[in-house]
Amino acid sequence: MKKSETKTTTNNGSAMPSAASAAAAAAAAAEAASPSAEPTKAELEAEFDPNDKELCHAALKIQSTFRGHLARKLVNKDVPEDEDIQEITKKVAEELDIDLTDPELNKAATKIQASFRGHKIRRETNPE
């Protein structure tokens, strides 16, 4: 963000700093006094000019980038890893004492999966 100091001329011809540069100078002085402290709401409001198109565009770009980052993070978080699914399956099988190598168990699982997939397709083609 650029800080620009603009001068305005008063009736007597002397140069006087504008309100924006005075606020920026006050914020810079406060920042120099305590570099680790967060700026107050009043300091931030004094520094922000809603008519500054460049500043508004920069804020919009930062916000949209961060929202995209959050959306990607949520999508990636919802997709479980294959290892996680396998670990959960093993834990459940151990608790229920199920033999995962049993061929009849695989046939039953295949039948359940086929029935559900058929149900899902019928539901998608006939949404009533």
N, C-alpha and C positions, 0 to 999 in steps of 0.2 A: 504494500500500500504506500503510495507516495504521499508525503506531507509537503504541501506547498503553502508558502506564506504569501498572502496577497495583501497589498497595501491599498487603503482607501484614502482619498484626499478629503480633508475637512474644508470648511469654508475659508479658513485662514491659510490654506495651502500646505500645512504641515502633514506629513505622512503619519498615518495611525494604523496599527495592525487591526485586521478585521476580527470579528468575534470568533470565527472558526480557528484562526491561527492563535488567538489568545487561549482558546480551550485546548488546542494541541500543545501549546507551550506549557500550560498548567498540567496536562496529562504527562508530558515528558518530564517535568520537574518532579511530579509525584512518583513516576517510574524510577527516576534516578535516586530518589530518596529511599525507596524500598523496592529493589528489583525483584524480590521473590514474592511480594504480596500481589494478590489478584486485584485488578482494577475494580473500583466500585461501580454500581449501576449508573450513578450520576456521571462519572467520568466516561463511561462507555456511551451514554446517551449524548454527552457533549461532543464526543469525537465523531459520532455517526451523523451524516447529513443525508436524509432520505432523497434529496434531489441529485445526489452524486451518482450518475449512471454507472460509472466505472466501479464504484464501491458496491453498488447494488448488484451488478453483474457478477462481481467476484464472490459476493455472499451467496448468490443463487447457485453458482458453480460449485462452491464448497458444500452447500446443502445437498445438491443433487448427487454429487459424488459420494457423500457420506451415506445418503439414503440407498444408493445403489450397493455400496459396501455392505450395509446392514441386510439388504434383501438377499444378496449372494451368500452372506454368512448364515442366514436362516435357512435357505434352500439346502446348503451343504450340511447343515446340522440335522435336518430332517431325514436325510438319506443315511441309513445305518450301514456300517461297513459289513462286508461279508463275514469277516472274522467275528464281529459282534453277534451276528445271527447264529453262527456256528457255536459260539460259546453259550448262548442262551439255550439253544437246542440241546446241547450236551448236559447243561444243568437241569433242564426239565426232564430229560430222559433219565438222569441219575436219580432224581427225586421220585419219579414214577416207576422206576425200575423197568424201563422199556429197552428191548434189544433192537437197536437201530439196524442191525445187519439181517434181520428176519425178512425173507422174501415176501411173505404174506403182508407184512407191515408196509412194504414198498408198494404192493398192489393196492392196498387199501388207501394209501396216501395218494396214489395216482388217480384212483376212482374219485376221491373227494375233490381233488384239484380239477379233474375234467368236469365234474358236476358243477362246481362253482364257476368255471370259465364259461360253460354253456349258459348258466343263469345270468352271468354278467353280460354276455353278448345279447341274449334275449331282452334284457332290461335296456340296453343301449339302443337296440333297433326298435323297440316298442316301449316308449317312455310313458305309458299310461299307468 
